[in-house]
Amino acid sequence: MTKITLVTGSSRGLGRNTALAIARRGGDVVVTHRSRADEAEAVVSEILAMGRRAVALQLDTGAVDGFASFSSRLRAALDENWQRPTFDHLVNNAGHGDMAPISGTTEAQFDRLVDVHFKGVFFLTQTLLPLLADGGRIVNISSGLTRVSYPGFAAYAAVKGAVEVLSLYLAKELGPRGIAVNTVAPGAIETDFLGGAVRDTPDLNAVFAGMTALGRVGVPDDIGPMIASLLGEDNRWINAQRIEVSGGQAI
């Protein structure tokens, strides 16, 4: 049976790349977006062109009060498009960056980071557990910044660290259902994260490239295919792991 993967925040960036990589490996995808339905539908069109199935659903991962409605819409989409009550893989990817020193971090910045990157991941996963098939997979996206520090990312890295701990507990509690849970921690990547700072600022790009053993920063194609591979049957025994995909950053 074809596997169905829900990738949050998959209308752009790493989420988009992950969704397309999953489709290339023969999987079907539920694409989510917060506000850009046009970008999400473009991803769906690319997946359909590969001969796979895909749908796009709106989801704000920072708004817990909308999760019950999303679950109902997801259930309806699964029934309509796959004639199934469940999906197989959940990739908690959606997120944003907010760079500020500890002394300058506002409560609003902090709360939004917690809401999107930790509270949202916790309660969205909780909400979707009845729809996640036994024997399924969860991948939570963290950051290389939980292992090494870089000025301005204290709050962001802290909430990502919380997600890494959550992954361990999910792996333990969901083990009886045969559900494996892992964390993928990318290093610096050329996306529109922080307004495309790493991609579009040569000096910053050079700083991170100089910190990396392979001598460059990452690109989305370094991450999406790795996540798709992790979801494959060849990697069914990997569980409760933090897997850094950074080209050897700060080693």
Beta strands, then each sheet from edge to edge (+ up, - down):
strand 1: 4-7
strand 2: 28-33
strand 3: 54-58
strand 4: 87-92
strand 5: 132-141
strand 6: 180-186
strand 7: 242-245
sheet 1: 3+ 2+ 1+ 4+ 5+ 6+ 7+
end
